[in-house]
């Protein structure tokens, strides 16, 4: 055992590690993890009230159509641009299967160049003239070969209707991962995050494909163009069905399950006053086809999308039990159909039990079950003269129903969704680069500020109100615990560590994990800064650290944090932008203090998440071996904070994301949902931001790529080749604290 006495740095480091990181008053701590959810839901309540007030002004067909058209136009814009109609869909039948009273045609066609749709078309045998046709949007559970889908194709074809069942992206033969099966469901997360970056959307791509399915049917002589019906299966099929029907008037009728009103998770009975209290906007999910980005901000709520089908026949379908008497969406739909005198075109169906129960206590199905279909038959017969079919089941092995043969593949250049998105993103980056190059130096920064402010949903700081402050001396240092209300409903607790001398420069440290992890893992770093005369502020931005609790325990791809992040996007914001507002409000408060030197401020972003091992193999997204997600929030805020704040002296960013474009390199994207920035490539991405801050010393360490693996020095150098003054290292360095202290001292 060494007899060497501890140094002042050792003693200070020990005291820092022993500090209690909590800054909130004890009475608020237990409930702090619900703060972000409460604030978001309060804003949803405002949206719902505004929607109800607007709906109450709808008194007839004309006012309804004005209400509808405005909102569907906004939805169309939010989905992202559709490609030009292809000159040819390159439709090919790659094989047929003969059945008893039907034939199955295996189809391949290309609504989007390089990304073919695979679909099964069930055709009556013998052929009919001008027969009705059904398009089925399958659920997120299974692709087109699933048993219930086969049943529906066969029984309706035997009854005289054509039935087209395509694989939705990224399912079945259109899978974007090597695992298939249930992994296709989880892969919706990766695909949508990637499409977000180019301001497009997975549900927009799905709707485009479904509209081209209608083209395929209309090109046939045996299809009655006035009797094309679209069915959306129970989980993840109703969403694209309803959106497609709202966009395409050629679809004569629809039955979107579990979309528009109460959800399978809804607790019954509903409030008798549900017309006022119901959450019409819904809440977000990591599976973002359910609740669309900007929908709450721009008013295209799910019920409006479903109602846009009027006066075309609509079946308001529920997989489980349904409280018809108190459902306010059902009341609205009946009123809308009444405007057209089309009450007979509106129907509803329901199952029993609830999503948490198992059969036979609940009417679970994978797509559309027998009890649900039986309720649909009278509506189809009444509205489309489709005879009630006899139940029939002769299921085939999935392999017998594959469409994309080797021969068909050889005729096409097939790409994956991320490759097409990457190509679009590269064009957006080139356009942004040209746009910025045409401006003077200060003009580039102003343009970037405007672009990032828009895509993040607003970043302007508020006038923070100090709610709590408590300071005590710890040796030669002062530890201050403060709580700042950055906007209504949001409290940001922070630790302020002050050196012995007043008028100190300040470093603001941020991380998803929060200030407790700084004390635990960066005590030596903090001690060095304090002994160098640098003050340190460690805020827990909304939903981080002390205000996270269960959120940080559930930061998986499907966790609570992803759901809240998606809901924030419905409201027109992003959690990244909201946290940037918190940071800027904190900086505004610090500049108001006479005991700090507000002219010398450094932003220090950290990540305490472990990267994935170098060269690791991609694994299933769900399971014990699931890859770790990156947590680049701290580094992102350090860089973006420097963009928006004029007087940042230096930036130290560790564990950040090398670029948003890196998320498009493979089908796999391992990033927390709340670190994403929809439209980032249109704005020029992070390298453009860094290049515009050439006068600010920056040090980047341990950055990761889109798979949360450490970025190589070569990748960092290539990514930031246009940026001056950036020091980049693939690893964390031991002298980062002394570098930061030197930058703040002016040396």
C-alpha positions in Angstrom: 0.0 0.0 0.0 1.4 3.4 -1.0 2.0 6.0 1.7 1.8 8.8 -0.8 -0.6 11.4 0.5 -3.6 12.2 -1.7 -3.2 15.2 -4.0 -5.8 18.0 -4.0 -7.0 16.6 -7.3 -7.5 13.2 -5.7 -9.3 14.7 -2.7 -11.6 16.8 -4.9 -12.3 13.8 -7.2 -13.4 11.8 -4.2 -15.7 14.5 -2.9 -17.2 14.8 -6.4 -17.9 11.1 -6.5 -19.6 11.3 -3.1 -21.9 14.2 -4.1 -25.6 13.6 -4.3 -26.6 14.4 -7.8 -30.2 15.2 -7.0 -31.3 18.8 -7.4 -35.0 18.5 -7.3 -36.8 19.0 -4.0 -37.4 15.6 -2.4 -41.2 16.0 -2.8 -40.8 16.3 -6.6 -38.3 13.5 -7.2 -40.6 10.5 -7.2 -42.9 12.0 -9.8 -40.1 13.6 -11.9 -40.1 10.8 -14.5 -43.7 11.6 -15.5 -43.0 15.3 -16.1 -42.3 15.0 -19.8 -45.3 12.7 -20.4 -47.6 15.1 -18.5 -46.3 18.1 -20.5 -46.7 16.4 -23.9 -50.2 15.1 -23.0 -51.2 18.6 -21.9 -50.3 19.8 -25.3 -52.2 16.9 -26.9 -55.2 18.1 -24.8 -54.9 21.5 -26.4 -54.8 19.9 -29.8 -58.0 17.9 -29.1 -59.8 20.9 -27.8 -58.9 22.9 -30.9 -60.0 20.0 -33.1 -63.3 19.7 -31.3 -63.9 23.5 -31.6 -63.2 23.3 -35.3 -65.4 20.2 -35.8 -68.3 22.0 -34.0 -68.2 24.6 -36.7 -68.9 21.9 -39.4 -72.6 22.1 -40.1 -73.0 20.6 -43.5 -71.4 19.0 -46.6 -69.7 22.1 -47.8 -68.1 23.0 -44.4 -67.1 19.4 -43.9 -65.3 19.2 -47.3 -63.5 22.4 -46.6 -62.4 21.0 -43.2 -61.4 17.7 -44.7 -59.5 19.1 -47.7 -57.4 21.4 -45.7 -56.3 18.7 -43.4 -55.7 16.0 -46.0 -53.6 18.5 -48.0 -51.5 18.9 -44.9 -51.3 15.2 -44.5 -50.1 14.7 -48.1 -47.4 17.3 -47.5 -46.3 15.7 -44.2 -46.0 12.2 -45.9 -43.2 13.6 -48.1 -43.0 13.9 -51.8 -44.2 11.0 -54.0 -42.0 10.0 -57.0 -43.2 10.6 -60.5 -45.6 8.1 -61.9 -43.5 5.4 -63.6 -43.9 5.1 -67.3 -44.4 1.3 -66.7 -44.9 -0.7 -63.5 -42.9 -3.5 -65.1 -45.7 -5.8 -64.2 -44.8 -9.5 -64.4 -46.6 -12.7 -63.5 -43.9 -15.0 -62.4 -46.1 -18.1 -61.9 -49.6 -19.3 -61.2 -51.2 -21.8 -58.8 -54.3 -23.6 -59.7 -57.0 -24.0 -57.0 -60.5 -25.2 -56.6 -62.5 -22.3 -58.1 -59.6 -19.8 -58.2 -56.2 -19.2 -59.6 -53.4 -17.5 -57.8 -51.2 -15.2 -59.9 -47.8 -14.4 -58.5 -47.1 -10.7 -59.4 -44.0 -8.5 -59.3 -44.2 -4.8 -60.2 -42.3 -1.6 -59.5 -44.1 1.5 -58.2 -40.6 2.8 -57.3 -37.6 2.0 -59.4 -35.5 -0.7 -57.9 -37.9 -1.6 -55.0 -40.4 -4.1 -56.5 -43.7 -5.0 -54.9 -44.4 -8.7 -54.6 -48.1 -9.6 -54.5 -50.6 -12.5 -54.8 -53.6 -12.0 -57.0 -56.5 -14.4 -56.4 -58.6 -14.6 -59.5 -62.0 -16.4 -59.9 -62.1 -19.5 -62.0 -63.9 -19.4 -64.3 -63.1 -15.8 -65.0 -65.8 -13.2 -64.4 -66.6 -10.0 -66.4 -66.3 -6.7 -64.4 -65.9 -8.4 -61.1 -65.3 -6.5 -57.8 -61.8 -6.4 -56.4 -60.3 -6.3 -52.9 -56.9 -5.0 -51.9 -55.8 -6.2 -48.5 -53.1 -4.3 -46.5 -51.7 -7.0 -44.2 -50.9 -6.5 -40.5 -47.5 -6.0 -39.1 -47.6 -9.5 -37.8 -47.2 -11.4 -41.1 -46.7 -10.9 -44.8 -48.9 -11.9 -47.7 -48.7 -15.7 -47.3 -50.2 -15.8 -43.8 -53.1 -18.2 -43.3 -55.9 -15.7 -42.8 -54.8 -13.8 -45.9 -54.8 -17.0 -48.0 -58.3 -17.8 -46.6 -59.7 -14.4 -47.7 -58.1 -14.6 -51.1 -59.5 -18.0 -51.8 -63.0 -17.6 -50.4 -63.6 -14.3 -52.1 -62.2 -15.4 -55.4 -64.4 -18.5 -55.2 -67.3 -16.1 -54.7 -66.4 -14.1 -57.8 -64.1 -11.2 -56.6 -60.4 -10.6 -57.4 -58.2 -10.3 -54.3 -54.8 -8.6 -54.3 -52.5 -9.1 -51.3 -49.2 -7.3 -51.6 -46.2 -7.4 -49.3 -46.0 -4.1 -47.4 -42.6 -2.6 -47.0 -40.5 -3.9 -45.2 -42.2 -7.3 -45.0 -42.1 -10.7 -46.6 -40.2 -10.8 -49.9 -39.6 -7.1 -49.4 -37.8 -7.6 -46.1 -34.9 -5.3 -45.5 -33.1 -7.6 -43.1 -31.8 -11.2 -43.4 -33.9 -12.6 -40.6 -37.5 -12.1 -41.9 -40.5 -13.1 -39.9 -41.3 -11.0 -36.8 -38.1 -9.1 -37.4 -39.8 -7.4 -40.4 -42.2 -5.8 -37.9 -39.3 -4.4 -35.8 -37.5 -3.3 -38.9 -40.3 -0.7 -39.5 -38.5 1.3 -36.9 -35.2 1.4 -38.8 -36.9 2.1 -42.1 -38.9 5.0 -40.8 -36.0 6.6 -39.0 -34.1 6.5 -42.2 -36.9 8.0 -44.3 -37.4 10.7 -41.7 -33.9 12.0 -42.5 -35.0 12.9 -46.1 -38.4 14.2 -44.9 -40.3 11.2 -46.2 -42.1 8.5 -44.3 -42.7 4.8 -44.3 -46.4 5.2 -44.4 -46.0 7.5 -47.4 -44.1 4.9 -49.2 -46.7 2.3 -48.2 -49.5 4.5 -49.5 -47.7 5.0 -52.8 -47.3 1.3 -53.3 -51.0 0.7 -52.4 -52.1 3.3 -55.0 -50.1 1.5 -57.6 -51.9 -1.7 -56.6 -55.1 0.0 -57.7 -53.3 0.7 -61.0 -52.6 -3.0 -61.4 -56.3 -3.8 -60.9 -57.6 -1.1 -63.2 -55.4 -2.3 -66.0 -57.4 -5.6 -66.0 -60.5 -6.0 -68.1 -62.1 -8.3 -65.6 -62.1 -5.7 -62.8 -65.1 -3.4 -62.2 -63.4 0.0 -61.6 -66.4 1.1 -59.5 -66.0 -1.8 -57.1 -62.5 -1.7 -55.7 -62.4 -2.1 -51.9 -59.4 -1.8 -49.6 -59.2 -3.7 -46.3 -56.6 -2.8 -43.6 -55.8 -5.7 -41.3 -55.9 -5.4 -37.5 -52.4 -4.2 -36.5 -50.4 -2.0 -38.8 -52.7 -2.6 -41.8 -55.5 -0.2 -41.0 -53.1 2.7 -40.9 -51.8 2.6 -44.5 -55.3 1.5 -45.7 -57.0 4.7 -44.3 -54.2 7.0 -45.5 -54.3 5.5 -49.0 -58.1 5.7 -49.2 -58.0 9.4 -48.1 -55.5 10.1 -51.0 -57.1 7.9 -53.8 -60.7 8.4 -54.7 -60.6 5.4 -57.1 -60.9 3.2 -54.0 -64.7 2.7 -53.7 -64.8 1.5 -50.1 -62.7 0.5 -47.1 -62.4 -1.2 -43.8 -59.4 0.1 -41.8 -59.1 -1.9 -38.6 -58.0 -0.3 -35.3 -57.5 3.2 -36.8 -59.3 6.4 -36.3 -60.9 6.0 -32.9 -60.4 3.9 -29.7 -57.5 1.5 -29.9 -57.1 -2.1 -28.7 -55.4 -0.7 -25.6 -58.3 1.6 -24.8 -60.0 1.0 -21.4 -63.8 0.6 -21.6 -66.3 1.9 -20.9 -65.5 5.3 -22.3 -66.3 8.4 -20.5 -69.9 9.4 -21.1 -68.5 12.8 -21.8 -66.0 11.4 -24.3 -67.0 13.9 -27.0 -65.0 16.4 -24.9 -62.5 14.2 -23.2 -61.5 11.7 -25.9 -57.9 11.8 -27.2 -58.7 12.2 -30.9 -55.0 12.8 -31.7 -53.9 9.5 -30.2 -50.3 9.1 -28.9 -47.1 8.2 -30.7 -45.5 4.8 -31.0 -42.1 3.7 -32.2 -44.1 2.2 -35.1 -44.9 5.5 -36.6 -47.4 4.4 -39.2 -50.0 4.5 -36.4 -49.7 8.2 -35.5 -48.2 10.4 -38.2 -45.6 13.1 -37.8 -47.1 16.6 -37.7 -50.6 15.2 -37.4 -51.5 16.9 -34.1 -49.9 20.2 -35.2 -51.6 20.3 -38.6 -54.9 18.8 -37.7 -55.0 15.6 -39.8 -56.0 13.4 -36.8 -56.7 9.7 -37.4 -60.5 10.2 -37.3 -60.3 12.9 -40.0 -58.3 10.5 -42.2 -60.9 7.8 -41.8 -63.8 10.3 -42.3 -62.2 11.5 -45.5 -63.5 8.2 -47.1 -67.1 9.6 -47.1 -69.4 9.2 -48.9 -67.7 6.0 -50.1 -68.7 2.9 -48.1 -66.8 2.6 -44.9 -66.6 -0.2 -42.3 -65.4 1.2 -38.9 -63.7 -2.0 -37.7 -62.5 -3.0 -34.3 -60.5 -6.2 -33.5 -61.7 -6.3 -29.9 -64.6 -5.1 -27.8 -66.0 -1.6 -28.6 -68.0 0.9 -26.7 -70.3 2.0 -29.5 -72.6 4.1 -27.3 -69.9 6.4 -26.1 -67.4 6.4 -29.0 -67.3 10.1 -30.2 -65.5 9.2 -33.4 -68.5 6.9 -34.4 -70.8 9.8 -33.7 -68.7 12.1 -36.0 -68.6 9.5 -38.8 -72.4 9.1 -38.7 -72.8 12.9 -38.9 -70.4 13.1 -41.9 -72.2 10.3 -43.8 -75.5 12.0 -42.9 -74.3 15.1 -44.8 -74.3 13.0 -48.0 -77.4 11.0 -47.2 -75.1 7.9 -47.3 -75.9 6.4 -43.9 -76.4 3.0 -45.5 -72.8 3.0 -46.7 -71.5 3.2 -43.1 -71.1 0.1 -41.0 -69.1 -1.1 -38.0 -67.9 -4.4 -36.7 -66.3 -5.5 -33.5 -64.7 -8.4 -31.7 -64.7 -9.2 -28.0 -62.3 -9.0 -25.0 -59.2 -6.8 -25.0 -55.7 -7.0 -26.3 -54.3 -8.2 -23.0 -56.4 -11.4 -23.0 -55.8 -14.6 -24.9 -58.3 -16.5 -27.1 -61.0 -17.5 -26.5 -61.4 -14.6 -24.0 -60.5 -12.2 -26.8 -60.9 -12.1 -30.5 -57.2 -11.9 -31.5 -56.4 -12.5 -35.1 -53.3 -12.1 -37.2 -55.0 -10.2 -40.0 -58.8 -10.4 -40.3 -60.4 -13.4 -38.5 -63.5 -15.4 -39.3 -65.8 -13.6 -36.7 -64.7 -10.2 -38.1 -65.2 -11.3 -41.8 -68.7 -12.6 -41.0 -69.7 -9.2 -39.8 -68.3 -7.6 -43.0 -70.1 -9.8 -45.5 -73.5 -8.1 -45.3 -71.9 -4.7 -45.8 -70.0 -5.9 -48.8 -73.1 -7.5 -50.3 -75.2 -4.3 -49.7 -72.6 -1.8 -51.0 -70.8 -3.8 -53.7 -73.1 -6.7 -54.7 -70.5 -9.2 -53.4 -72.2 -12.4 -52.5 -71.6 -13.8 -49.1 -68.8 -16.4 -49.6 -68.7 -19.8 -48.1 -65.8 -20.3 -45.7 -63.0 -22.2 -47.3 -59.6 -23.2 -46.2 -56.9 -24.9 -48.2 -53.7 -23.3 -47.0 -50.4 -23.6 -48.9 -46.8 -23.5 -47.7 -45.3 -20.0 -47.9 -42.6 -21.2 -50.3 -45.2 -22.2 -52.8 -46.4 -18.5 -52.9 -43.1 -16.8 -53.5 -43.2 -14.3 -56.3 -39.7 -13.0 -56.8 -38.0 -15.8 -58.7 -34.4 -15.9 -59.7 -35.4 -15.2 -63.3 -37.5 -12.1 -62.2 -34.6 -10.9 -60.1 -32.2 -11.2 -63.1 -34.4 -8.8 -65.1 -34.3 -6.0 -62.5 -31.9 -3.9 -60.6 -33.1 -4.4 -57.1 -32.1 -2.0 -54.3 -33.0 -1.8 -50.7 -35.0 1.1 -49.2 -32.0 2.6 -47.4 -30.0 2.7 -50.7 -32.8 4.7 -52.4 -33.0 6.9 -49.3 -29.3 7.4 -49.4 -29.4 8.4 -53.0 -32.1 10.9 -52.3 -30.2 12.1 -49.3 -27.0 12.6 -51.3 -28.9 14.8 -53.7 -30.4 16.8 -50.8 -26.9 17.3 -49.3 -25.5 18.5 -52.7 -28.3 21.0 -53.0 -27.8 22.2 -49.5 -24.1 22.6 -50.1 -24.7 24.7 -53.2 -27.3 26.8 -51.4 -24.9 27.5 -48.5 -21.9 28.1 -50.8 -23.7 30.9 -52.5 -23.9 32.8 -49.2 -21.3 34.8 -47.3 -19.8 33.3 -44.2 -22.3 34.8 -41.8 -25.2 34.1 -44.2 -24.4 30.4 -44.1 -24.8 30.3 -40.4 -28.1 32.3 -40.5 -29.5 29.9 -43.2 -28.5 26.9 -41.2 -30.1 28.3 -38.1 -33.4 28.9 -39.9 -33.3 25.4 -41.5 -32.5 23.6 -38.2 -34.9 25.6 -36.2 -37.7 24.5 -38.6 -36.8 20.8 -38.7 -36.3 20.7 -34.9 -39.6 22.3 -34.2 -38.4 25.6 -32.7 -35.3 26.2 -30.6 -35.7 29.7 -29.2 -34.9 29.9 -25.5 -37.6 31.0 -23.0 -37.3 33.3 -20.1 -36.5 30.6 -17.5 -37.8 31.0 -14.0 -35.7 29.8 -11.2 -37.8 27.6 -9.0 -35.1 26.4 -6.5 -31.6 27.2 -5.5 -29.5 25.8 -2.7 -25.7 26.3 -2.4 -23.1 25.0 0.0 -19.4 25.1 0.2 -17.5 21.8 -0.3 -13.8 22.4 0.5 -12.7 25.3 -1.7 -15.5 24.8 -4.1 -19.2 25.7 -4.0 -21.9 23.2 -5.0 -25.2 24.8 -6.0 -28.3 22.9 -6.8 -30.8 24.8 -8.9 -34.0 24.1 -10.7 -35.1 26.2 -13.7 -38.5 26.1 -15.2 -37.6 26.4 -18.9 -41.2 26.5 -20.1 -44.6 25.7 -18.6 -44.6 22.2 -17.2 -40.9 21.6 -17.7 -38.4 21.8 -14.8 -34.7 21.3 -15.4 -32.6 20.4 -12.4 -28.9 21.2 -12.5 -25.7 21.0 -10.5 -23.5 24.1 -10.6 -19.9 23.4 -9.4 -18.1 26.6 -8.8 -14.3 27.0 -8.2 -12.9 29.1 -5.4 -12.5 32.3 -7.5 -15.5 34.2 -8.8 -15.8 35.3 -12.5 -14.9 31.9 -13.7 -15.6 30.7 -17.3 -18.1 27.9 -17.5 -18.4 24.5 -19.2 -21.9 23.1 -19.6 -22.0 19.3 -19.6 -24.9 17.4 -21.1 -25.7 13.7 -21.6 -28.8 11.5 -22.0 -27.9 9.6 -18.8 -27.7 12.9 -16.8 -25.5 14.6 -14.2 -25.3 11.6 -11.9 -23.2 9.8 -14.5 -20.9 12.8 -14.8 -20.2 12.5 -11.1 -19.7 8.8 -11.3 -17.7 8.5 -14.5 -16.1 11.9 -15.0 -15.1 12.9 -11.5 -11.5 13.3 -12.4 -12.4 15.4 -15.4 -14.6 17.6 -13.3 -11.9 18.0 -10.6 -9.4 19.1 -13.3 -11.7 21.7 -14.6 -12.5 23.1 -11.2 -8.8 23.2 -10.2 -8.2 25.1 -13.4 -10.7 27.7 -12.4 -13.5 26.5 -14.6 -17.1 26.4 -13.3 -19.2 23.4 -14.5 -23.0 23.3 -15.0 -24.6 19.9 -15.3 -28.3 20.2 -16.3 -30.7 17.3 -16.6 -32.6 18.4 -19.7 -36.2 17.2 -20.0 -36.5 13.4 -19.9 -32.9 13.0 -19.0 -31.1 12.0 -15.8 -33.2 13.0 -12.7 -36.3 13.7 -14.9 -36.1 10.4 -16.7 -36.5 7.6 -14.2 -38.4 4.9 -16.1 -37.6 6.4 -19.4 -33.9 5.6 -19.1 -34.7 2.1 -17.9 -36.7 1.6 -21.1 -34.7 3.2 -23.8 -34.9 0.3 -26.2 -36.2 0.7 -29.7 -39.7 0.0 -28.5 -39.4 1.8 -25.1 -41.4 4.6 -23.6 -38.9 7.2 -24.7 -39.5 6.3 -28.3 -43.2 6.6 -27.9 -42.9 10.1 -26.3 -40.5 11.2 -29.0 -42.9 10.1 -31.7 -45.7 12.0 -29.9 -43.6 15.1 -29.8 -43.2 14.8 -33.6 -46.9 14.5 -34.0 -47.1 17.9 -32.2 -44.7 19.4 -34.7 -41.6 19.3 -32.5 -38.7 17.0 -31.7 -37.3 16.0 -28.3 -33.9 17.0 -29.7 -35.2 20.5 -30.4 -37.0 20.7 -27.0 -33.8 19.8 -25.2 -31.9 22.4 -27.2 -34.4 25.0 -26.0 -33.7 23.8 -22.5 -30.0 24.2 -23.0 -30.4 27.7 -24.5 -32.6 28.7 -21.6 -30.0 27.4 -19.1 -27.3 29.4 -20.9 -29.5 32.5 -20.8 -29.8 32.1 -17.1 -26.1 31.6 -16.6 -25.2 34.7 -18.5 -27.4 36.7 -16.1 -25.2 35.8 -13.1 -22.6 38.2 -11.9 -20.4 35.4 -10.4 -19.6 33.8 -13.8 -17.8 35.1 -16.9 -20.6 34.8 -19.5 -18.1 35.7 -22.3 -16.3 32.3 -21.9 -18.7 29.4 -22.3 -17.9 25.9 -23.5 -20.4 23.2 -24.4 -19.4 19.7 -23.4 -21.5 16.8 -24.7 -21.0 13.2 -23.4 -22.4 9.8 -24.1 -22.2 7.0 -21.4 -23.7 4.4 -23.8 -21.5 1.6 -24.9 -20.9 1.3 -28.6 -21.2 -2.0 -30.4 -18.1 -4.0 -30.8 -15.9 -3.3 -33.9 -16.9 -5.6 -36.8 -20.0 -7.0 -35.0 -22.6 -8.9 -36.9 -26.0 -7.4 -37.1 -28.5 -9.4 -35.0 -32.2 -9.4 -34.4 -33.6 -6.2 -33.1 -35.6 -8.0 -30.5 -34.0 -10.4 -28.1 -31.1 -10.8 -25.6 -28.5 -10.3 -28.3 -30.1 -7.1 -29.6 -27.6 -4.4 -30.6 -27.0 -1.4 -28.3 -28.5 1.9 -29.4 -26.3 5.0 -29.7 -27.0 7.9 -27.3 -25.5 10.9 -29.1 -27.7 13.5 -27.5 -25.0 15.3 -25.5 -22.7 15.7 -28.5 -25.5 16.8 -30.8 -26.6 19.5 -28.4 -23.0 20.7 -28.0 -22.7 21.2 -31.8 -26.2 22.6 -32.3 -25.9 24.8 -29.3 -22.8 26.4 -30.9 -24.7 26.9 -34.1 -27.4 29.0 -32.3 -25.4 30.7 -29.6 -23.0 33.4 -30.8 -20.6 33.4 -27.9 -19.6 29.7 -27.5 -15.9 29.6 -26.8 -15.3 25.8 -27.5 -17.0 22.5 -28.1 -16.0 19.2 -26.7 -18.2 16.4 -28.1 -17.8 12.8 -27.1 -19.7 9.7 -28.2 -21.6 11.7 -30.9 -23.0 10.6 -34.2 -20.5 11.1 -37.0 -23.3 12.3 -39.3 -27.0 11.7 -39.9 -26.1 10.4 -43.4 -24.3 7.6 -41.7 -27.7 6.2 -40.7 -28.3 5.4 -44.3 -25.3 3.2 -44.9 -27.0 -0.1 -44.0 -30.6 -1.4 -43.4 -29.7 -1.3 -39.7 -30.0 1.9 -37.7 -29.1 1.7 -34.1 -30.0 5.2 -32.7 -32.4 6.3 -30.0 -35.6 7.7 -31.6 -35.3 11.0 -29.6 -31.9 11.7 -31.1 -33.2 11.7 -34.7 -33.7 14.9 -36.7 -36.3 14.6 -39.5 -35.1 16.5 -42.5 -31.4 16.7 -41.4 -30.1 15.9 -44.8 -32.1 18.7 -46.4 -30.5 21.1 -44.0 -27.0 19.9 -44.9 -26.4 17.5 -42.0 -24.0 18.0 -39.1 -20.8 18.5 -41.2 -22.4 21.6 -42.7 -23.1 23.0 -39.2 -19.5 22.3 -38.1 -18.1 23.9 -41.2 -20.1 27.1 -40.6 -18.5 27.3 -37.1 -14.9 27.5 -38.3 -14.0 30.0 -35.6 -15.0 27.8 -32.7 -12.4 25.3 -31.5 -14.0 21.8 -31.6 -12.8 18.5 -30.3 -14.7 15.3 -31.3 -13.9 12.0 -29.6 -15.3 8.5 -29.8 -17.9 9.2 -32.4 -20.1 6.4 -33.7 -21.6 5.5 -37.1 -25.2 4.5 -37.9 -24.7 1.1 -36.3 -23.3 2.5 -33.1 -19.8 1.2 -33.8 -16.8 3.5 -33.3 -16.2 5.6 -36.4 -12.7 5.3 -37.8 -10.3 8.2 -37.9 -10.5 8.0 -41.7 -14.3 8.3 -41.7 -14.1 11.3 -39.3 -11.5 13.0 -41.4 -13.5 12.5 -44.6 -16.8 13.6 -43.0 -15.3 16.8 -41.7 -12.9 17.6 -44.4 -14.5 21.0 -45.1 -14.5 22.1 -41.4 -11.6 24.1 -39.9 -10.4 23.8 -36.4 -11.8 20.3 -35.6 -9.7 17.9 -33.7 -11.0 14.3 -34.1 -10.0 11.1 -32.4 -11.6 7.7 -32.6 -11.0 7.2 -28.9 -11.5 9.3 -25.7 -8.3 11.1 -24.8 -6.9 11.7 -21.3 -6.1 15.4 -21.9 -9.6 16.5 -23.0 -10.2 18.3 -19.7 -7.0 20.2 -19.9 -7.8 21.1 -23.5 -11.1 22.5 -22.5 -9.6 24.5 -19.7 -7.0 25.9 -22.1 -9.7 26.9 -24.6 -11.6 28.7 -21.8 -8.5 30.5 -20.5 -7.7 31.8 -24.0 -4.5 29.8 -24.3 
